[in-house]
Amino acid sequence: MKRVRNATVWKHLKVNRRLRQGDLNIRPIMNLFMVLVPFLLMYSSFVELSILHSAVSEQGGRSSDEIRPGLIVEVNDAGYALLSHTCNLQKLLDAQEKVVGESRLTIAGFDRQQLAKLLVGIKQHFPKETEISLVPRRNNDYQEVIRLMDAVREFRDGNTIKPLFPNIAFLQPPALAKPAGVKNEVKQP
Amino acid sequence: MRRSTSATRRLRARRGSTSGDLNLTSLTDMFAFLLCVLLKSFSVNTVDIKPSAGMKLPNTSSVEQPHRYVALEIRRDGIYLEKDLLQPLKDFVLTDAGGAEANTGNQDTLFVLRGLIKARIERREIESTGMLIRAERDTPFDIIWRVMYTARQLGFDEFNNLAVHEQEAKKS
């Protein structure tokens, strides 16, 4: 009985020895990790930053023989207004007809989805057109302006993204009404 | 009997030395996990566009990477060009230091800012015609417009408005 017990002990000892010899030497890997981790920490960016292109434009625009939409989105107290000095947008959307003229479509309640849907309709008639001008109010927050830029740049319908008018230019916004005697006022009180 | 005692003693001694070794397996697991996380967020973009600490950028759905342009930062207390204060502001409103603008016909030009940027262009410290605009999300458009309008007069024809990608913003 005792002999059998002794044999078991020796067997365990041999197995243990074999395991120790077969273990992976992970020290070089650890050294590599110790170098890699600080290096990657240095060059990691945990917040993804993006950009939106814009430009400053003068009123007027290019003269051309072909009808171009020349779209302007104006932000006013009531909501958005979609303007064109060169194309009748109402006729374009209702009768699918490109007619020279001026038009003003109003979108009440700052509904960006509705604005984007109108732009999708216009884009179908002018697939090569990429330019649009924006006239935000001077007291609009930067975030609101960026949201508007996103709305006119592309239209997201579920997983599909339709490019609209990515070349965005800002036109001079109307001046804020200043109280008498106040100079250099930027934000409306 | 003697033999068995000495064998057991040797086995115990071996076990003792084994337990004294550092157990690196769990540390390796942790490093492997950390390595995966860091590799995922590893940025190959070489442009340094990190905004100042505490600055809340607007959110966008755009995925375009920023370019290497001169960076103008609009903070609550002033307009900075590459960390140098050019035009002081007080809660996004021009202070007396930039007061020259008030009595001129052109209300949108920031003359102090224009003079300082022009000097840098003349010293060839600025050579690009594009400008990266970093501004707080609650900055009034008026000040952004005036900065862009002033820069336009100096030959800047492209503006990159920096924002945080929407999905990242939702996570945070």
Interface residues (C-beta under 8 A of the other chain):
Chain A: K2 R5 N6 V9 W10 H12 L13 N16 R20 I26 R27 I29 M30 F33 L36 V37 L40 L41 Y43 S44 S45 F46 V47 E48 L49 S50 I51 L52 H53 S54 A55 V56 P136 R137 R138 N139 N140 D141 Y142 Q143 E144 V145 I146 R147 M149 D150 R153 E154 R156 F170 Q172 P173 A175 L176 K183 N184 E185 V186 K187
Chain B: M1 R3 S4 A7 T8 R10 L11 R14 T18 L24 T25 L27 T28 F31 A32 L34 L35 L38 L39 S41 F42 S43 N45 I49 L57 P58 N59 T60 S61 S62 V63 E64 Q65 P66 H67 D91 F92 V93 L94 G98 G99 E101 A102 N103 Q107 D108 L132 A135 E136 R137 D138 T139 P140 F141 D142 I143 I144 W145 R146 M148 Y149 A151 R152 D157 E158 F159 N160 N161 L162 A163 V164 H165 Q167 E168 S172
